[in-house]
Amino acid sequence: MTCCCSRADERGLSLRTTTVDLDAIVESELTRLRSRRDLDVRARLQPIQVTGDADMLTRALRNLTDNAARHTRSTIWLTMTTDEDHAVITVDDNGAGIPADQRERVFDRFARLDSDRRDVTGTGLGLAIAREIARAHRGDVRVGEGGPGARVELVVPLAIGTAPPHTSRSRYPAPQTVSIDTTPNGASMRLRR
């Protein structure tokens, strides 16, 4: 991981930009997270396209979800929304959370919070790398106010010239929210129009 930070320091991150289906990246990450039996993973997805480097965006999201998995008690929520001209992927967990006075410090390299975060694994680089990747995409990673634990948001600009998620160019039918809840007893899916 330090390699990514070192490259960014020396010459900035090099991006191979294309139009990226952000929902495909999130779906792939959901599949990976759901393979873990110790996590309850819930998601609310929508089709969103951005212009960016798919591998780097995957890495940024992976860093956020790994951090959430490390610090949650049991549940992770992934939510995709748009906010004006930006895509927002929100990663919530039900762990101890991040104190308000530490919300910028967690983006410092090698930053580790005190004993309020239960697990001592990790390098303290994941959030810093995710933010560097987001900023290379003219976006950001921010810690927000959320549910019972931490809320971290990956924000990147929408692809220029792409249709909003509710138009006929979308790969999903008409306006709807897909909510997939996975519990230890099985899965359920609700479609709302």
N, C-alpha and C positions, 0 to 999 in steps of 0.2 A: 504493500500500500504506500509506503514512503516513496516509491518510484513515481507514482502519479503526482504526489505533492512536489517532488523535486523537479519533475518536468514542468509543472505549472510555474514554479518559481523561476526557472531558467528562461523559458520562452513562451509561457502560456500553454494551455491545453490545446492540442491539435485535434480538431473535430472533423469527422467525415460526415457532412450533413446531407440528409435526404429527408423526404417526407416520412414521418414515423407514425404508425398507429400506436399511440400511447396505451390504448386499452389492451393491445396484444402483449405489451411489456408487462402490464399489471396482471393480466390473465396468467402469463407464464410464472410470474412471481407467486401468485396465489397457488398454483399447482405445486410449486416447490415448498411453500409454507405448509400446505395441507398434508404433505407427506410426513410431517412431524406429528406424532400422536399426542404430544404434550400441549398442543396449541389448539384453541378454538379460533378459527379464522373466519371473519365475516367481511363481505364486500358489497359495495354499491358502485357499479361500473356504468360508464357510458362511452360511446365511441368518440374519441378525440384524436385529432391529428396535430402534430407539431413538426417544426422543421428542426432537425437536430441529428445528433450522432446516437443511433439506437444502442450501441454497445455502452457508451458512456452513460446514457440515461438509465439503462438497465443496471449498471454499476451503482449509480446514485440511489436508485430505488432499493436495490439489494442492501446497501449500507443502512438505509433507514429501517427496512424491515428486520434486518439482523439485529439492529440496536433495539427495536421494539421487542423482538423475540427474547433477547437477552434479559430485558428488564420487566417484562409483563408478568403478572401473576398467572394468567391463563388465556387471555383473549386479545386478539389484534383485529382492528377494523381498518380496511382500506376503502377510501371513498374518492371517486373521481368527480370533479366538477369543473365548470369554467367560471372565470371571474373576469368580465369584460374581455380583454384580449389575451387572457392567460389560461392555461390548463393548470389545475391544482390537484395534486394527489395528496390526500391527507392520510397519515398513518397514526392511528390512535392505539394506545395500549392501556391496560388496567393495572399498571405497576405503580410505583411510588411517585411518579411524575418528576418534573424538573422545576425546582423552585424558581420563582420569577426573577430573583437576583442572579441566577446562574444561566439564564436562557441565552445569553450571548457567549458566555464563557465556554459552553459546550462545543462551540465551533472552533475553539483554539486547538491547535494540534497537541495531541497527547493529554488533552484535558480529561480529567476524571472527577466525577462528583464524589462527595464524601459517602459515608456508609448508607445514605438513604437509597442508593441503588444497590440491589442485593448481590449482583454477580460481579466478580472481579476479573472476568475474562475480557478480552478485547484490548486494542492498542490505544484507544483514544484518538484514532484518526478517521474513523468512519464518517462522522458528521462533518468534519472539516473537508474531507474529500468530496462528499455529496454536495456541499455548498460550493466548492470550487467548480465542480462540473456544472451545477445549475447556473452559476454566474458566467461561465464560458458560453452558456446558451442564452445569455441576457435575462436570466431568471434569478431565483434565490431559493434557499432553504431557510425556513423560519420555524421557531417554536411558538406555538399558539396556545390559546386558552382552550382546554378541551375537557373531555370526560374525566373519568376517575384517575387516569394516569397522565402520561405524556401525550402531546399532540405535536407532530412534526409535519410540515407541509413542504412539498416539492412544487415549486411554481416555475413554469416555463411558458414563453409566448406561444400562442397558437400558430399553426402554419398559415402563412399569408395566402389568401385566395382560396382557402378551404371552406366548405360549407359548414355552418353550425351543425351540431349533432342531430338536430331534429329534421333536417331536410332530406329529400329523396336521394341525395348522394351518399347518405349514411349507409353503412353496411348492416345496420339494425333497422327494423321497421319503426315507423312513426314514433312520436314522443312517448317514452316510457322510462320507468326506472326499473332496473333489474336488481333485486336484492337477493343475494345468496347467503343463507345462514348455514354454517356447518357446525354441528354439535357432535359430541361424542356418540350420540344415539343415531346419527344419520344426517341427511341434508334435506333442506327444503328450499324451494325457489318461489318467489312471488313476483309477478309482473304487475306494475301499476301503470295505467295510462292516464 
